């Protein structure tokens, strides 16, 4: 992004669950950086335009659109012309610079095309409780993708696409139908391969509304290893059940914790705490977790 000011940023500490846990930490960093540049230089970019700059770094919209816009969103990338594709495919080293302390600090990165990515807010039932179960280990996205094949069976792709069409409707109902939501959260593309190395996932995804009343569905959060569960009631009992499964079914010594979350309303914001101080208050939206499943 164009810059007219120098700004030193220090981040002290970090929550362990934010990194390599399937909760979108790289997306959060990209959103925070672009929003901070927009505020520091008073560029007055809209969130739609900021999304273009963010996509120059992150390259896919599902995480960052949820973080930037908030709540439950659907996203897609534009079918860009060849010249625009050249801009978005510029290596990150040319966009971010060699080093924050070196000569090349990315002062003249390529300006992105307009409307690279698009998002639309979808309905979300206030009756849904969101539970994220976090194991005590990390899985990098690049590592998780190594388990995915380069080609998929057409029948499995069709299976998932059918459910993609139904899931947003199911999650937007005032009183979600457990059967519809549970079946709409099934997956044959992503989870069958990754359940081989995600502690508890292969057992957790077999829980049903019949075995756990008020459960709506369970899926992998992002690239993992965290697990996402949706429920209308009894979310604490469901979380404790998922946490207990690995110990019952295997000799795994993985430790888990769980959190009850809500969609972030309004998305990412910046609050001015002083003349030259900024406090980023963007909440990591669980929309990322849901979109990664569908």
WONOR-V564293 format. One record per helix or strand of 3 or more residues. SS is the DSSP state (A for helix, B for strand). FROM is the first residue (numbers start at 0). LEN is the number of residues. Records with the same first field share a line. If there is no record, write none. Layout:
# WONOR-V564293
SS->FROM-LEN, FROM-LEN
This chain:
# WONOR-V564293
A->15-3, 24-16, 46-12, 60-9, 81-7, 91-5, 140-5, 153-19, 177-7, 190-4, 200-4, 234-15, 286-7
B->72-5, 116-5, 128-7, 214-6, 226-5, 255-6, 269-5, 276-4
